[in-house]
Amino acid sequence: MVSTKLRHVVLFGFKHSADKAQVDELVTRFRALHGLVPDIDAFEWGTNSSPEGLSHGHSHAFTLTFASEAARDAYLVHPQHQAFADWAGKVVERVLVVDYWAQD
């Protein structure tokens, strides 16, 4: 059976000027999107704990799950997501986004 879940993975690296309170606020705001934007099936996040040293400055990982590309696309242009992205630009230095269809 093939999975029908689209994963939207977002990695953030923060500006040196970003303090802990700002990073915590970003996490809180991002988590809130799960309740504010329809069609986000799941949301999870965590901080980098890899010993490999290959994070290239990305410290926080977020994974959103969608049932379809249409649901993901609606999220991308949703006003709540747009407002979050605009705000996050104040504290985020680098962003990496990868979308993939989960394979069983």
MMTF fields as JSON, N, C-alpha, C and O atoms, coordinates in Angstrom:
{
  "mmtfVersion": "1.0.0",
  "mmtfProducer": "UNKNOWN",
  "numBonds": 415,
  "numAtoms": 416,
  "numGroups": 104,
  "numChains": 1,
  "numModels": 1,
  "chainsPerModel": [1],
  "groupsPerChain": [104],
  "chainIdList": ["A"],
  "bondAtomList": [4, 2, 8, 6, 12, 10, 16, 14, 20, 18, 24, 22, 28, 26, 32, 30, 36, 34, 40, 38, 44, 42, 48, 46, 52, 50, 56, 54, 60, 58, 64, 62, 68, 66, 72, 70, 76, 74, 80, 78, 84, 82, 88, 86, 92, 90, 96, 94, 100, 98, 104, 102, 108, 106, 112, 110, 116, 114, 120, 118, 124, 122, 128, 126, 132, 130, 136, 134, 140, 138, 144, 142, 148, 146, 152, 150, 156, 154, 160, 158, 164, 162, 168, 166, 172, 170, 176, 174, 180, 178, 184, 182, 188, 186, 192, 190, 196, 194, 200, 198, 204, 202, 208, 206, 212, 210, 216, 214, 220, 218, 224, 222, 228, 226, 232, 230, 236, 234, 240, 238, 244, 242, 248, 246, 252, 250, 256, 254, 260, 258, 264, 262, 268, 266, 272, 270, 276, 274, 280, 278, 284, 282, 288, 286, 292, 290, 296, 294, 300, 298, 304, 302, 308, 306, 312, 310, 316, 314, 320, 318, 324, 322, 328, 326, 332, 330, 336, 334, 340, 338, 344, 342, 348, 346, 352, 350, 356, 354, 360, 358, 364, 362, 368, 366, 372, 370, 376, 374, 380, 378, 384, 382, 388, 386, 392, 390, 396, 394, 400, 398, 404, 402, 408, 406, 412, 410],
  "bondOrderList": [1, 1, 1, 1, 1, 1, 1, 1, 1, 1, 1, 1, 1, 1, 1, 1, 1, 1, 1, 1, 1, 1, 1, 1, 1, 1, 1, 1, 1, 1, 1, 1, 1, 1, 1, 1, 1, 1, 1, 1, 1, 1, 1, 1, 1, 1, 1, 1, 1, 1, 1, 1, 1, 1, 1, 1, 1, 1, 1, 1, 1, 1, 1, 1, 1, 1, 1, 1, 1, 1, 1, 1, 1, 1, 1, 1, 1, 1, 1, 1, 1, 1, 1, 1, 1, 1, 1, 1, 1, 1, 1, 1, 1, 1, 1, 1, 1, 1, 1, 1, 1, 1, 1],
  "groupList": [{"groupName": "MET", "atomNameList": ["N", "CA", "C", "O"], "elementList": ["N", "C", "C", "O"], "formalChargeList": [0, 0, 0, 0], "bondAtomList": [1, 0, 2, 1, 3, 2], "bondOrderList": [1, 1, 2], "singleLetterCode": "M", "chemCompType": "L-PEPTIDE LINKING"}, {"groupName": "VAL", "atomNameList": ["N", "CA", "C", "O"], "elementList": ["N", "C", "C", "O"], "formalChargeList": [0, 0, 0, 0], "bondAtomList": [1, 0, 2, 1, 3, 2], "bondOrderList": [1, 1, 2], "singleLetterCode": "V", "chemCompType": "L-PEPTIDE LINKING"}, {"groupName": "SER", "atomNameList": ["N", "CA", "C", "O"], "elementList": ["N", "C", "C", "O"], "formalChargeList": [0, 0, 0, 0], "bondAtomList": [1, 0, 2, 1, 3, 2], "bondOrderList": [1, 1, 2], "singleLetterCode": "S", "chemCompType": "L-PEPTIDE LINKING"}, {"groupName": "THR", "atomNameList": ["N", "CA", "C", "O"], "elementList": ["N", "C", "C", "O"], "formalChargeList": [0, 0, 0, 0], "bondAtomList": [1, 0, 2, 1, 3, 2], "bondOrderList": [1, 1, 2], "singleLetterCode": "T", "chemCompType": "L-PEPTIDE LINKING"}, {"groupName": "LYS", "atomNameList": ["N", "CA", "C", "O"], "elementList": ["N", "C", "C", "O"], "formalChargeList": [0, 0, 0, 0], "bondAtomList": [1, 0, 2, 1, 3, 2], "bondOrderList": [1, 1, 2], "singleLetterCode": "K", "chemCompType": "L-PEPTIDE LINKING"}, {"groupName": "LEU", "atomNameList": ["N", "CA", "C", "O"], "elementList": ["N", "C", "C", "O"], "formalChargeList": [0, 0, 0, 0], "bondAtomList": [1, 0, 2, 1, 3, 2], "bondOrderList": [1, 1, 2], "singleLetterCode": "L", "chemCompType": "L-PEPTIDE LINKING"}, {"groupName": "ARG", "atomNameList": ["N", "CA", "C", "O"], "elementList": ["N", "C", "C", "O"], "formalChargeList": [0, 0, 0, 0], "bondAtomList": [1, 0, 2, 1, 3, 2], "bondOrderList": [1, 1, 2], "singleLetterCode": "R", "chemCompType": "L-PEPTIDE LINKING"}, {"groupName": "HIS", "atomNameList": ["N", "CA", "C", "O"], "elementList": ["N", "C", "C", "O"], "formalChargeList": [0, 0, 0, 0], "bondAtomList": [1, 0, 2, 1, 3, 2], "bondOrderList": [1, 1, 2], "singleLetterCode": "H", "chemCompType": "L-PEPTIDE LINKING"}, {"groupName": "PHE", "atomNameList": ["N", "CA", "C", "O"], "elementList": ["N", "C", "C", "O"], "formalChargeList": [0, 0, 0, 0], "bondAtomList": [1, 0, 2, 1, 3, 2], "bondOrderList": [1, 1, 2], "singleLetterCode": "F", "chemCompType": "L-PEPTIDE LINKING"}, {"groupName": "GLY", "atomNameList": ["N", "CA", "C", "O"], "elementList": ["N", "C", "C", "O"], "formalChargeList": [0, 0, 0, 0], "bondAtomList": [1, 0, 2, 1, 3, 2], "bondOrderList": [1, 1, 2], "singleLetterCode": "G", "chemCompType": "PEPTIDE LINKING"}, {"groupName": "ALA", "atomNameList": ["N", "CA", "C", "O"], "elementList": ["N", "C", "C", "O"], "formalChargeList": [0, 0, 0, 0], "bondAtomList": [1, 0, 2, 1, 3, 2], "bondOrderList": [1, 1, 2], "singleLetterCode": "A", "chemCompType": "L-PEPTIDE LINKING"}, {"groupName": "ASP", "atomNameList": ["N", "CA", "C", "O"], "elementList": ["N", "C", "C", "O"], "formalChargeList": [0, 0, 0, 0], "bondAtomList": [1, 0, 2, 1, 3, 2], "bondOrderList": [1, 1, 2], "singleLetterCode": "D", "chemCompType": "L-PEPTIDE LINKING"}, {"groupName": "GLN", "atomNameList": ["N", "CA", "C", "O"], "elementList": ["N", "C", "C", "O"], "formalChargeList": [0, 0, 0, 0], "bondAtomList": [1, 0, 2, 1, 3, 2], "bondOrderList": [1, 1, 2], "singleLetterCode": "Q", "chemCompType": "L-PEPTIDE LINKING"}, {"groupName": "GLU", "atomNameList": ["N", "CA", "C", "O"], "elementList": ["N", "C", "C", "O"], "formalChargeList": [0, 0, 0, 0], "bondAtomList": [1, 0, 2, 1, 3, 2], "bondOrderList": [1, 1, 2], "singleLetterCode": "E", "chemCompType": "L-PEPTIDE LINKING"}, {"groupName": "PRO", "atomNameList": ["N", "CA", "C", "O"], "elementList": ["N", "C", "C", "O"], "formalChargeList": [0, 0, 0, 0], "bondAtomList": [1, 0, 2, 1, 3, 2], "bondOrderList": [1, 1, 2], "singleLetterCode": "P", "chemCompType": "L-PEPTIDE LINKING"}, {"groupName": "ILE", "atomNameList": ["N", "CA", "C", "O"], "elementList": ["N", "C", "C", "O"], "formalChargeList": [0, 0, 0, 0], "bondAtomList": [1, 0, 2, 1, 3, 2], "bondOrderList": [1, 1, 2], "singleLetterCode": "I", "chemCompType": "L-PEPTIDE LINKING"}, {"groupName": "TRP", "atomNameList": ["N", "CA", "C", "O"], "elementList": ["N", "C", "C", "O"], "formalChargeList": [0, 0, 0, 0], "bondAtomList": [1, 0, 2, 1, 3, 2], "bondOrderList": [1, 1, 2], "singleLetterCode": "W", "chemCompType": "L-PEPTIDE LINKING"}, {"groupName": "ASN", "atomNameList": ["N", "CA", "C", "O"], "elementList": ["N", "C", "C", "O"], "formalChargeList": [0, 0, 0, 0], "bondAtomList": [1, 0, 2, 1, 3, 2], "bondOrderList": [1, 1, 2], "singleLetterCode": "N", "chemCompType": "L-PEPTIDE LINKING"}, {"groupName": "TYR", "atomNameList": ["N", "CA", "C", "O"], "elementList": ["N", "C", "C", "O"], "formalChargeList": [0, 0, 0, 0], "bondAtomList": [1, 0, 2, 1, 3, 2], "bondOrderList": [1, 1, 2], "singleLetterCode": "Y", "chemCompType": "L-PEPTIDE LINKING"}],
  "groupTypeList": [0, 1, 2, 3, 4, 5, 6, 7, 1, 1, 5, 8, 9, 8, 4, 7, 2, 10, 11, 4, 10, 12, 1, 11, 13, 5, 1, 3, 6, 8, 6, 10, 5, 7, 9, 5, 1, 14, 11, 15, 11, 10, 8, 13, 16, 9, 3, 17, 2, 2, 14, 13, 9, 5, 2, 7, 9, 7, 2, 7, 10, 8, 3, 5, 3, 8, 10, 2, 13, 10, 10, 6, 11, 10, 18, 5, 1, 7, 14, 12, 7, 12, 10, 8, 10, 11, 16, 10, 9, 4, 1, 1, 13, 6, 1, 5, 1, 1, 11, 18, 16, 10, 12, 11],
  "groupIdList": [1, 2, 3, 4, 5, 6, 7, 8, 9, 10, 11, 12, 13, 14, 15, 16, 17, 18, 19, 20, 21, 22, 23, 24, 25, 26, 27, 28, 29, 30, 31, 32, 33, 34, 35, 36, 37, 38, 39, 40, 41, 42, 43, 44, 45, 46, 47, 48, 49, 50, 51, 52, 53, 54, 55, 56, 57, 58, 59, 60, 61, 62, 63, 64, 65, 66, 67, 68, 69, 70, 71, 72, 73, 74, 75, 76, 77, 78, 79, 80, 81, 82, 83, 84, 85, 86, 87, 88, 89, 90, 91, 92, 93, 94, 95, 96, 97, 98, 99, 100, 101, 102, 103, 104],
  "secStructList": [7, 7, 7, 7, 7, 3, 3, 3, 3, 3, 3, 3, 3, 3, 7, 6, 6, 7, 7, 2, 2, 2, 2, 2, 2, 2, 2, 2, 2, 2, 2, 2, 2, 2, 2, 2, 1, 6, 6, 7, 7, 3, 3, 3, 3, 3, 3, 7, 7, 7, 1, 1, 7, 7, 7, 6, 6, 7, 7, 3, 3, 3, 3, 3, 3, 3, 1, 1, 2, 2, 2, 2, 2, 2, 2, 2, 2, 7, 2, 2, 2, 2, 2, 2, 2, 2, 2, 2, 6, 6, 6, 3, 3, 3, 3, 3, 3, 3, 3, 3, 3, 7, 7, 7],
  "xCoordList": [0.834, 0.0, 0.886, 1.807, 0.608, 1.387, 0.735, -0.483, 1.561, 1.067, 0.523, 0.999, -0.465, -1.027, -0.808, -1.636, 0.289, 0.568, 1.731, 2.804, 1.485, 2.512, 3.169, 2.491, 4.48, 5.231, 5.852, 6.41, 5.732, 6.295, 7.279, 6.873, 8.572, 9.621, 10.265, 10.693, 10.328, 10.898, 12.013, 11.804, 13.2, 14.334, 14.677, 14.778, 14.854, 15.201, 16.565, 16.921, 17.312, 18.514, 18.278, 17.804, 18.594, 18.241, 19.384, 20.56, 19.01, 19.988, 20.709, 20.135, 21.967, 22.726, 22.064, 22.229, 21.312, 20.646, 19.368, 18.822, 18.888, 17.654, 17.926, 18.848, 17.113, 17.284, 16.312, 15.454, 16.46, 15.639, 14.149, 13.354, 13.759, 12.341, 11.795, 10.655, 12.574, 12.125, 12.008, 11.055, 12.968, 12.912, 11.703, 10.984, 11.474, 10.308, 9.009, 8.055, 8.978, 7.782, 7.559, 6.421, 8.646, 8.501, 7.883, 6.97, 8.373, 7.829, 6.345, 5.531, 5.992, 4.592, 3.727, 2.644, 4.194, 3.419, 3.281, 2.216, 4.363, 4.306, 3.349, 2.53, 3.444, 2.545, 1.081, 0.211, 0.81, -0.566, -1.19, -2.412, -0.368, -0.918, -1.721, -2.66, -1.356, -2.08, -3.564, -4.407, -3.885, -5.284, -5.916, -7.138, -5.097, -5.603, -5.789, -6.608, -5.035, -5.069, -5.686, -5.173, -6.784, -7.418, -6.481, -5.563, -6.727, -6.065, -4.652, -4.0, -4.144, -2.896, -3.289, -3.902, -2.933, -3.317, -2.495, -3.005, -1.231, -0.36, 0.758, 1.134, 1.279, 2.374, 3.287, 2.82, 4.577, 5.542, 6.795, 7.054, 7.562, 8.779, 9.788, 9.451, 11.017, 12.066, 13.328, 13.403, 14.313, 15.594, 16.634, 16.544, 17.604, 18.645, 19.423, 19.848, 19.604, 20.405, 21.423, 22.004, 21.632, 22.552, 24.003, 24.392, 24.797, 26.216, 27.075, 28.29, 26.459, 27.232, 27.798, 28.73, 27.239, 27.737, 27.381, 28.118, 26.27, 25.871, 24.614, 23.957, 24.28, 23.03, 23.124, 22.103, 24.323, 24.533, 23.802, 23.245, 23.808, 23.221, 21.734, 21.154, 21.099, 19.672, 19.545, 20.118, 18.796, 18.686, 17.31, 17.184, 16.278, 14.905, 14.265, 14.37, 13.604, 12.936, 11.44, 11.027, 10.645, 9.188, 8.681, 9.142, 7.734, 7.127, 5.616, 4.989, 5.048, 3.595, 3.171, 3.882, 2.026, 1.509, 0.204, -0.675, 0.105, -1.089, -1.555, -0.761, -2.841, -3.404, -3.199, -3.286, -2.923, -2.815, -1.959, -1.687, -1.542, -0.824, -1.733, -1.272, -3.016, -3.964, -4.05, -4.114, -4.054, -4.102, -2.826, -2.883, -1.677, -0.406, -0.376, 0.046, -0.827, -0.823, -1.734, -1.418, -2.862, -3.775, -3.121, -3.294, -2.379, -1.635, -0.611, -0.481, 0.111, 1.178, 0.683, 1.395, -0.526, -1.056, -2.049, -2.577, -2.301, -3.25, -2.749, -1.557, -3.617, -3.187, -2.474, -1.56, -2.879, -2.217, -0.767, 0.134, -0.55, 0.806, 1.632, 2.793, 1.044, 1.753, 2.169, 3.289, 1.277, 1.598, 2.727, 3.621, 2.687, 3.754, 5.086, 6.094, 5.099, 6.334, 6.904, 8.116, 6.045, 6.503, 7.139, 8.208, 6.484, 7.024, 8.335, 9.293, 8.394, 9.572, 10.811, 11.928, 10.63, 11.763, 12.592, 13.745, 12.028, 12.758, 13.82, 14.815, 13.619, 14.523, 15.209, 16.157, 14.75, 15.294, 16.35, 16.126, 17.497, 18.607, 18.528, 18.773, 18.178, 18.143, 16.972, 16.584, 16.423, 15.288, 15.565, 16.053, 15.255, 15.306, 13.957, 13.495, 13.328, 12.022, 12.117, 12.612, 11.638, 11.572, 10.19, 9.731, 9.532, 8.251, 8.47, 9.205, 7.826, 7.924, 6.686, 6.028, 6.382, 5.313, 5.902, 6.855, 5.333, 5.844, 5.67, 4.604, 6.714, 6.708, 6.665, 7.345, 5.877, 5.797, 6.938, 7.053],
  "yCoordList": [-1.176, 0.0, 1.248, 1.358, 2.174, 3.399, 4.5, 4.674, 5.232, 6.323, 7.45, 7.673, 8.145, 9.286, 10.567, 11.477, 10.638, 11.803, 12.6, 12.064, 13.884, 14.796, 15.453, 16.087, 15.305, 15.911, 17.219, 17.3, 18.233, 19.561, 19.827, 20.125, 19.718, 19.822, 21.2, 21.622, 21.891, 23.234, 23.233, 22.836, 23.678, 23.806, 25.285, 26.002, 25.73, 27.128, 27.227, 26.424, 28.233, 28.682, 30.133, 30.92, 30.49, 31.809, 32.815, 32.451, 34.079, 35.156, 35.148, 34.755, 35.581, 35.633, 36.564, 36.401, 37.544, 38.499, 37.943, 38.548, 36.799, 36.213, 35.637, 34.842, 36.049, 35.517, 34.355, 34.066, 33.706, 32.531, 32.859, 32.054, 34.017, 34.391, 34.504, 34.111, 35.025, 35.145, 33.773, 33.514, 32.9, 31.541, 30.81, 30.139, 30.932, 30.294, 30.846, 30.099, 32.143, 32.731, 32.201, 31.963, 32.018, 31.454, 30.064, 29.745, 29.239, 27.891, 27.969, 27.253, 28.823, 28.971, 29.407, 28.86, 30.384, 30.872, 29.805, 29.655, 29.065, 28.023, 26.918, 26.459, 26.491, 25.44, 25.865, 25.039, 27.144, 27.645, 27.504, 27.421, 27.476, 27.342, 26.06, 26.011, 25.018, 23.745, 23.924, 23.244, 24.819, 25.079, 26.201, 26.349, 26.989, 28.155, 27.93, 28.592, 27.007, 26.765, 25.396, 24.386, 25.351, 24.058, 23.128, 23.581, 21.857, 20.828, 20.473, 19.688, 21.03, 20.52, 19.299, 19.426, 18.117, 16.881, 16.616, 16.062, 17.007, 16.773, 17.799, 18.338, 18.055, 19.005, 18.468, 18.039, 18.49, 18.134, 18.971, 19.498, 19.079, 19.866, 19.375, 18.635, 19.795, 19.479, 20.249, 20.923, 20.134, 20.798, 19.771, 18.592, 20.238, 19.369, 18.714, 19.389, 17.416, 16.692, 15.78, 14.902, 15.992, 15.146, 15.436, 16.599, 14.402, 14.6, 14.752, 14.918, 14.699, 14.679, 16.03, 16.088, 17.108, 18.424, 18.841, 19.602, 18.357, 18.649, 19.511, 19.538, 20.204, 20.972, 22.294, 22.924, 22.714, 23.956, 25.133, 25.973, 25.187, 26.309, 26.203, 27.113, 25.113, 24.907, 24.205, 23.137, 24.815, 24.259, 23.689, 22.867, 24.117, 23.71, 23.084, 23.618, 21.948, 21.241, 21.155, 20.897, 21.371, 21.317, 20.455, 20.589, 19.574, 18.75, 18.897, 18.643, 19.313, 19.408, 18.323, 18.037, 17.722, 16.661, 17.117, 17.671, 16.867, 17.215, 15.993, 15.11, 15.95, 14.831, 14.99, 14.016, 16.227, 16.46, 17.681, 18.489, 17.802, 19.0, 20.221, 21.315, 20.044, 21.16, 21.691, 22.902, 20.792, 21.219, 21.973, 23.01, 21.452, 22.133, 23.503, 24.486, 23.56, 24.823, 25.863, 27.052, 25.411, 26.327, 26.86, 28.029, 26.015, 26.438, 27.514, 28.509, 27.313, 28.245, 29.668, 30.622, 29.819, 31.16, 31.633, 32.741, 30.801, 31.171, 32.418, 32.507, 33.37, 34.6, 34.367, 35.115, 33.348, 33.057, 32.602, 32.989, 31.779, 31.337, 32.507, 32.659, 33.328, 34.494, 35.435, 35.947, 35.664, 36.536, 35.934, 36.652, 34.622, 33.958, 34.103, 34.446, 33.846, 33.927, 35.346, 35.526, 36.342, 37.737, 38.024, 38.629, 37.593, 37.811, 37.054, 37.606, 35.801, 34.953, 35.538, 35.306, 36.285, 36.886, 37.797, 38.085, 38.256, 39.116, 38.35, 38.936, 37.052, 36.274, 35.112, 34.53, 34.771, 33.626, 34.091, 35.014, 33.435, 33.73, 32.875, 33.348, 31.597, 30.667, 29.71, 29.325, 29.34, 28.417, 27.378, 27.711, 26.135, 25.062, 24.358, 23.962, 24.202, 23.541, 22.389, 22.552, 21.232, 20.049, 19.438, 19.226, 19.156, 18.45, 17.078, 16.947, 16.07, 14.735, 13.933, 14.179, 12.969, 12.016, 10.887, 10.231, 10.663, 9.623, 8.256, 7.929, 7.48, 6.122, 5.126, 5.302, 4.094, 3.03, 2.06, 1.092],
  "zCoordList": [0.0, 0.0, 0.0, 0.809, -0.896, -1.012, -0.179, -0.199, 0.547, 1.374, 0.5, -0.613, 1.011, 0.292, 1.083, 1.041, 1.793, 2.623, 2.04, 1.764, 1.864, 1.384, 2.591, 3.399, 2.716, 3.809, 3.316, 2.222, 4.164, 3.894, 5.027, 6.15, 4.734, 5.743, 5.644, 4.57, 6.774, 6.836, 7.869, 9.015, 7.463, 8.37, 8.507, 7.511, 9.739, 10.003, 10.67, 11.533, 10.245, 10.934, 11.317, 10.497, 12.527, 13.049, 12.944, 12.949, 12.85, 12.862, 14.205, 15.221, 14.207, 15.457, 16.473, 17.682, 15.96, 16.846, 17.477, 18.399, 16.989, 17.532, 18.92, 19.106, 19.886, 21.233, 21.475, 20.641, 22.614, 22.931, 22.9, 22.415, 23.405, 23.42, 22.0, 21.751, 21.077, 19.687, 19.032, 18.297, 19.294, 18.743, 19.308, 18.568, 20.604, 21.228, 20.632, 20.417, 20.369, 19.771, 18.357, 17.953, 17.604, 16.259, 16.338, 15.576, 17.252, 17.401, 17.751, 17.166, 18.688, 19.096, 17.927, 17.718, 17.165, 16.021, 14.938, 14.338, 14.693, 13.657, 14.094, 13.298, 15.344, 15.852, 15.749, 15.471, 15.971, 15.93, 14.549, 14.431, 13.498, 12.145, 11.982, 11.188, 12.731, 12.637, 12.956, 12.37, 13.865, 14.206, 13.402, 13.396, 12.728, 12.001, 10.505, 9.868, 9.955, 8.511, 8.253, 8.734, 7.496, 7.202, 6.417, 5.734, 6.53, 5.727, 6.144, 5.456, 7.261, 7.804, 8.625, 9.685, 8.131, 8.808, 10.06, 11.034, 10.04, 11.191, 11.188, 10.147, 12.383, 12.559, 13.643, 14.698, 13.39, 14.422, 14.225, 13.143, 15.298, 15.208, 16.233, 17.158, 16.052, 17.005, 16.654, 15.626, 17.528, 17.288, 16.868, 17.211, 16.13, 15.615, 16.753, 17.691, 16.667, 17.651, 16.971, 17.609, 15.68, 14.93, 15.321, 15.429, 15.53, 15.832, 14.577, 14.682, 13.386, 12.146, 11.712, 10.91, 12.24, 11.861, 10.447, 9.819, 9.944, 8.562, 8.47, 7.429, 9.534, 9.554, 8.804, 8.527, 8.477, 7.728, 8.347, 7.641, 9.676, 10.389, 10.66, 11.253, 10.241, 10.515, 11.871, 12.087, 12.766, 14.117, 14.449, 15.357, 13.72, 14.025, 12.778, 11.675, 12.979, 11.89, 12.176, 13.307, 11.151, 11.241, 10.091, 8.958, 10.384, 9.35, 9.413, 10.442, 8.289, 8.151, 7.176, 6.212, 7.422, 6.568, 5.939, 6.601, 4.635, 3.86, 3.082, 2.76, 2.784, 2.029, 0.526, -0.221, 0.079, -1.358, -1.643, -0.754, -2.883, -3.309, -3.223, -2.897, -3.513, -3.431, -2.002, -1.795, -1.015, 0.386, 0.754, 1.415, 0.326, 0.575, -0.087, 0.521, -1.334, -2.076, -1.435, -1.425, -0.902, -0.211, 1.061, 1.406, 1.752, 2.941, 2.592, 3.306, 1.498, 1.135, 0.926, 1.239, 0.402, 0.136, 1.194, 1.102, 2.19, 3.238, 3.974, 4.271, 4.272, 4.948, 6.288, 6.636, 7.033, 8.313, 8.082, 8.826, 7.047, 6.721, 6.222, 6.601, 5.382, 4.857, 5.98, 5.978, 6.937, 8.068, 8.906, 9.355, 9.115, 9.859, 9.132, 9.749, 7.838, 7.056, 7.09, 7.212, 6.985, 7.049, 8.407, 8.478, 9.481, 10.821, 11.006, 11.548, 10.563, 10.765, 10.104, 10.568, 9.039, 8.356, 9.235, 8.912, 10.339, 11.267, 12.055, 12.483, 12.247, 13.096, 12.366, 12.895, 11.177, 10.446, 9.449, 8.665, 9.499, 8.588, 7.328, 6.219, 7.525, 6.389, 6.538, 7.641, 5.383, 5.344, 4.259, 3.179, 4.554, 3.572, 3.619, 4.689, 2.461, 2.394, 1.398, 0.282, 1.82, 0.964, 1.133, 2.256, 0.021, 0.036, -0.605, -1.584, -0.04, -0.62, -0.27, 0.741, -1.125, -0.85, -0.029, -0.451, 1.143, 2.045, 1.402, 0.88, 1.447, 0.91, 2.054, 3.065, 1.896, 2.912, 2.727, 3.479]
}
